[in-house]
Amino acid sequence: MARKKSAGEPRKIEIRQVRSVSGRPEPQRRTLRALGLTRNQTSVIHDDTPAIRGMIKQIPHLIAVREVEE
């Protein structure tokens, strides 16, 4: 049986880098690095927090985001 999430448990999102950073400005490169993405087509899982959402908003053209069920 699947475990129910409690109200205090944050949701998870998977962030996948889908475009290269070649020719991109340095702030966009730093945002990808801060998210933990180092190479093209890699993915990381983060808690869905306002800070992470803000970073995603800065580089939507370089990444793909989806919710993860746990």
DSSP file (Angstrom, degrees, kcal/mol; ACC not computed):
  #  RESIDUE AA STRUCTURE BP1 BP2  ACC     N-H-->O    O-->H-N    N-H-->O    O-->H-N    TCO  KAPPA ALPHA  PHI   PSI    X-CA   Y-CA   Z-CA
    1    1 A M              0   0    0      0, 0.0     2,-0.1     0, 0.0     0, 0.0   0.000 360.0 360.0 360.0 139.4    0.0    0.0    0.0
    2    2 A A        -     0   0    0      1,-0.1     2,-0.4     0, 0.0    68,-0.0  -0.421 360.0-116.8 -72.2 143.7    1.3    3.5   -0.9
    3    3 A R        -     0   0    0     67,-0.2     2,-0.2    -2,-0.1    67,-0.1  -0.643  26.4-127.3 -81.8 133.8    2.3    5.7    2.0
    4    4 A K        -     0   0    0     -2,-0.4     2,-0.3     1,-0.1    -1,-0.0  -0.578  23.1-118.2 -80.5 143.8    0.2    8.9    2.3
    5    5 A K        -     0   0    0     -2,-0.2     2,-0.1     1,-0.1    -1,-0.1  -0.593  23.5-131.4 -80.3 140.3    2.0   12.2    2.5
    6    6 A S    >   -     0   0    0     -2,-0.3     3,-1.0     1,-0.1    -1,-0.1  -0.447  27.3-105.5 -83.4 166.9    1.7   14.3    5.6
    7    7 A A  T 3  S+     0   0    0      1,-0.2    -1,-0.1    -2,-0.1    -2,-0.0   0.802 118.7  50.8 -64.2 -29.8    0.9   17.9    5.3
    8    8 A G  T 3  S+     0   0    0      2,-0.1    -1,-0.2     0, 0.0    -3,-0.0   0.563  85.4 100.0 -86.3  -8.8    4.4   19.0    6.2
    9    9 A E  S <  S-     0   0    0     -3,-1.0     2,-0.0     1,-0.1    -4,-0.0  -0.674  72.5-130.7 -83.1 122.3    6.2   16.8    3.7
   10   10 A P        -     0   0    0      0, 0.0    39,-0.1     0, 0.0     2,-0.1  -0.337  20.0-111.5 -73.2 153.1    7.2   18.7    0.5
   11   11 A R        -     0   0    0     37,-0.3    37,-3.0     1,-0.0     2,-0.4  -0.374  30.2-127.9 -75.0 161.4    6.4   17.5   -3.0
   12   12 A K  E     -AB  47  68A   0     56,-0.6    56,-2.2    35,-0.3     2,-0.4  -0.881  20.5-169.2-113.8 144.8    9.2   16.4   -5.2
   13   13 A I  E     -AB  46  67A   0     33,-2.8    33,-2.5    -2,-0.4     2,-0.5  -0.985  15.9-138.3-131.3 146.0   10.0   17.5   -8.8
   14   14 A E  E     -AB  45  66A   0     52,-3.4    52,-2.0    -2,-0.4     2,-0.5  -0.895  16.5-163.1-102.0 129.8   12.4   16.1  -11.3
   15   15 A I  E     -AB  44  65A   0     29,-2.9    29,-2.2    -2,-0.5     2,-0.4  -0.964   6.2-171.8-116.0 123.7   14.4   18.6  -13.3
   16   16 A R  E     -AB  43  64A   0     48,-2.9    48,-2.5    -2,-0.5     2,-0.5  -0.958  22.1-131.8-119.0 131.2   16.0   17.5  -16.6
   17   17 A Q  E     + B   0  63A   0     25,-2.4    24,-2.0    -2,-0.4    46,-0.3  -0.703  31.0 168.6 -79.7 123.5   18.5   19.6  -18.6
   18   18 A V        +     0   0    0     44,-2.4     2,-0.3    -2,-0.5    45,-0.2   0.520  57.4  51.2-114.9 -10.2   17.4   19.4  -22.2
   19   19 A R  S    S-     0   0    0     43,-1.6    22,-0.1     2,-0.0    -1,-0.1  -0.945  83.2-109.6-129.1 152.4   19.5   22.1  -23.9
   20   20 A S        -     0   0    0     -2,-0.3    -2,-0.1     1,-0.1    19,-0.0  -0.347  14.0-136.1 -75.3 156.8   23.2   22.8  -23.8
   21   21 A V    >   +     0   0    0     -2,-0.1     3,-2.2     2,-0.1     2,-0.1   0.400  61.6 129.2 -92.2   1.8   24.7   25.8  -21.9
   22   22 A S  T 3  S+     0   0    0      1,-0.3    -2,-0.1     0, 0.0     0, 0.0  -0.386  81.7   6.9 -59.5 126.8   27.0   26.6  -24.8
   23   23 A G  T 3  S+     0   0    0      1,-0.3    -1,-0.3    -2,-0.1    -2,-0.1   0.519 100.0 130.3  79.1   6.0   26.7   30.3  -25.7
   24   24 A R    <   -     0   0    0     -3,-2.2    -1,-0.3     1,-0.1    -3,-0.1  -0.610  65.7 -96.0 -90.6 152.4   24.5   31.0  -22.7
   25   25 A P    >>  -     0   0    0      0, 0.0     4,-1.6     0, 0.0     3,-0.7  -0.265  35.2-110.5 -64.3 154.3   25.1   33.9  -20.3
   26   26 A E  H 3> S+     0   0    0      1,-0.2     4,-2.5     2,-0.2     5,-0.2   0.842 114.3  59.2 -58.0 -38.8   27.0   33.2  -17.1
   27   27 A P  H 3> S+     0   0    0      0, 0.0     4,-1.8     0, 0.0    -1,-0.2   0.884 106.3  49.1 -60.1 -35.5   24.0   33.7  -14.8
   28   28 A Q  H <> S+     0   0    0     -3,-0.7     4,-2.0     2,-0.2    -2,-0.2   0.888 110.4  50.5 -69.2 -38.0   22.1   30.9  -16.6
   29   29 A R  H  X S+     0   0    0     -4,-1.6     4,-2.2     1,-0.2    -1,-0.2   0.914 110.5  49.6 -63.6 -42.5   25.1   28.6  -16.3
   30   30 A R  H  X S+     0   0    0     -4,-2.5     4,-2.4     1,-0.2    -2,-0.2   0.860 108.1  53.7 -65.8 -35.5   25.3   29.4  -12.5
   31   31 A T  H  X S+     0   0    0     -4,-1.8     4,-1.6    -5,-0.2    -1,-0.2   0.921 109.1  48.3 -65.5 -43.3   21.6   28.6  -12.1
   32   32 A L  H  X>S+     0   0    0     -4,-2.0     5,-2.4     1,-0.2     4,-0.6   0.917 112.4  49.1 -61.4 -42.8   22.0   25.2  -13.7
   33   33 A R  H ><5S+     0   0    0     -4,-2.2     3,-1.0     1,-0.2    -2,-0.2   0.894 108.1  53.9 -64.3 -39.4   25.0   24.5  -11.5
   34   34 A A  H 3<5S+     0   0    0     -4,-2.4    -1,-0.2     1,-0.3    -2,-0.2   0.825 106.2  53.0 -64.9 -31.1   23.1   25.5   -8.4
   35   35 A L  H 3<5S-     0   0    0     -4,-1.6    -1,-0.3    -5,-0.1    -2,-0.2   0.625 122.3-109.3 -77.1 -12.6   20.3   23.1   -9.4
   36   36 A G  T <<5S+     0   0    0     -3,-1.0     2,-0.6    -4,-0.6    -3,-0.2   0.591  73.5 137.3  95.9  12.0   22.9   20.3   -9.6
   37   37 A L      < +     0   0    0     -5,-2.4    -1,-0.3    -6,-0.2    -2,-0.1  -0.834  14.6 159.6 -96.9 120.6   22.8   20.0  -13.4
   38   38 A T        +     0   0    0     -2,-0.6     2,-0.3     1,-0.2    -1,-0.2   0.677  59.7  27.8-113.3 -25.0   26.3   19.6  -14.9
   39   39 A R  S >  S-     0   0    0    -19,-0.0     3,-1.3   -18,-0.0   -22,-0.2  -0.932  89.7 -84.0-138.0 161.2   25.7   18.0  -18.3
   40   40 A N  T 3  S+     0   0    0     -2,-0.3   -22,-0.2     1,-0.2     3,-0.1  -0.341 109.7  17.8 -64.1 143.3   23.1   17.8  -21.0
   41   41 A Q  T 3  S+     0   0    0    -24,-2.0     2,-0.2     1,-0.3    -1,-0.2   0.608  93.1 127.7  69.3  16.7   20.3   15.2  -20.5
   42   42 A T    <   -     0   0    0     -3,-1.3   -25,-2.4   -25,-0.1     2,-0.3  -0.664  42.1-156.2 -94.4 159.4   21.0   14.7  -16.8
   43   43 A S  E     -A   16   0A   0     -2,-0.2     2,-0.3   -27,-0.2   -27,-0.2  -0.966  10.7-170.3-137.3 154.2   18.3   15.0  -14.2
   44   44 A V  E     -A   15   0A   0    -29,-2.2   -29,-2.9    -2,-0.3     2,-0.5  -0.939  18.6-132.3-136.4 157.7   18.0   15.7  -10.5
   45   45 A I  E     +A   14   0A   0     -2,-0.3     2,-0.3   -31,-0.2   -31,-0.2  -0.965  30.2 171.3-116.3 128.8   15.2   15.5   -7.9
   46   46 A H  E     -A   13   0A   0    -33,-2.5   -33,-2.8    -2,-0.5     2,-0.2  -0.875  39.1 -96.4-128.9 160.5   14.5   18.4   -5.6
   47   47 A D  E     -A   12   0A   0     -2,-0.3     2,-1.5   -35,-0.2   -35,-0.3  -0.516  45.3-110.2 -69.0 147.3   11.8   19.4   -3.1
   48   48 A D        +     0   0    0    -37,-3.0   -37,-0.3    -2,-0.2    -1,-0.1  -0.654  61.7 151.6 -84.5  88.8    9.2   21.7   -4.6
   49   49 A T     >  -     0   0    0     -2,-1.5     4,-2.5   -39,-0.1     5,-0.2  -0.759  59.9-109.7-115.8 162.0   10.1   24.9   -2.8
   50   50 A P  H  > S+     0   0    0      0, 0.0     4,-2.1     0, 0.0     5,-0.1   0.853 118.2  55.3 -59.1 -34.5    9.7   28.6   -3.8
   51   51 A A  H  > S+     0   0    0      2,-0.2     4,-1.7     1,-0.2     5,-0.1   0.927 110.4  44.0 -65.2 -44.7   13.5   28.9   -4.1
   52   52 A I  H  > S+     0   0    0      1,-0.2     4,-2.4     2,-0.2    -1,-0.2   0.907 112.3  53.0 -66.4 -41.9   13.7   26.0   -6.6
   53   53 A R  H  X S+     0   0    0     -4,-2.5     4,-2.0     1,-0.2    -1,-0.2   0.869 106.7  53.8 -61.2 -36.5   10.7   27.3   -8.5
   54   54 A G  H  X S+     0   0    0     -4,-2.1     4,-0.9     2,-0.2    -1,-0.2   0.897 109.1  47.6 -64.5 -40.4   12.4   30.7   -8.8
   55   55 A M  H >X S+     0   0    0     -4,-1.7     4,-0.9     1,-0.2     3,-0.6   0.899 110.3  52.4 -66.2 -40.0   15.5   29.1  -10.3
   56   56 A I  H >< S+     0   0    0     -4,-2.4     3,-0.7     1,-0.2    -2,-0.2   0.883 104.5  56.9 -61.9 -38.0   13.3   27.1  -12.7
   57   57 A K  H 3< S+     0   0    0     -4,-2.0    -1,-0.2     1,-0.2    -2,-0.2   0.768 101.8  56.9 -64.9 -26.3   11.6   30.3  -13.8
   58   58 A Q  H << S+     0   0    0     -4,-0.9    -1,-0.2    -3,-0.6    -2,-0.2   0.767 120.2  25.1 -75.9 -26.3   14.9   31.8  -14.8
   59   59 A I    XX  +     0   0    0     -4,-0.9     3,-1.6    -3,-0.7     4,-0.7  -0.231  67.3 139.6-135.4  47.4   15.8   29.0  -17.3
   60   60 A P  T 34 S+     0   0    0      0, 0.0     3,-0.3     0, 0.0    -1,-0.1   0.768  73.8  62.0 -65.7 -22.6   12.6   27.4  -18.6
   61   61 A H  T 34 S+     0   0    0      1,-0.2    -2,-0.1    -3,-0.1     3,-0.0   0.580 106.5  45.1 -78.0  -9.4   14.1   27.2  -22.1
   62   62 A L  T <4 S+     0   0    0     -3,-1.6   -44,-2.4   -44,-0.1   -43,-1.6   0.553 112.7  45.4-107.3 -11.8   17.0   24.9  -20.9
   63   63 A I  E  <  -B   17   0A   0     -4,-0.7     2,-0.4    -3,-0.3   -46,-0.2  -0.845  59.5-142.2-134.2 163.9   15.1   22.4  -18.7
   64   64 A A  E     -B   16   0A   0    -48,-2.5   -48,-2.9    -2,-0.3     2,-0.4  -0.990  22.5-160.8-124.1 137.7   12.0   20.2  -18.5
   65   65 A V  E     +B   15   0A   0     -2,-0.4     2,-0.3   -50,-0.2   -50,-0.2  -0.948  14.5 166.5-124.3 138.9   10.2   19.8  -15.1
   66   66 A R  E     -B   14   0A   0    -52,-2.0   -52,-3.4    -2,-0.4     2,-0.2  -0.992  36.4-108.2-146.6 151.4    7.8   17.1  -13.9
   67   67 A E  E     -B   13   0A   0     -2,-0.3     2,-0.4   -54,-0.2   -54,-0.3  -0.534  30.5-142.4 -77.6 144.8    6.3   16.1  -10.6
   68   68 A V  E     -B   12   0A   0    -56,-2.2   -56,-0.6    -2,-0.2     2,-0.5  -0.912   4.3-143.1-111.0 133.5    7.6   12.8   -9.1
   69   69 A E              0   0    0     -2,-0.4   -58,-0.0     1,-0.1   -56,-0.0  -0.814 360.0 360.0 -93.7 132.2    5.3   10.5   -7.2
   70   70 A E              0   0    0     -2,-0.5   -67,-0.2   -67,-0.1    -1,-0.1   0.375 360.0 360.0-120.7 360.0    6.9    8.8   -4.2
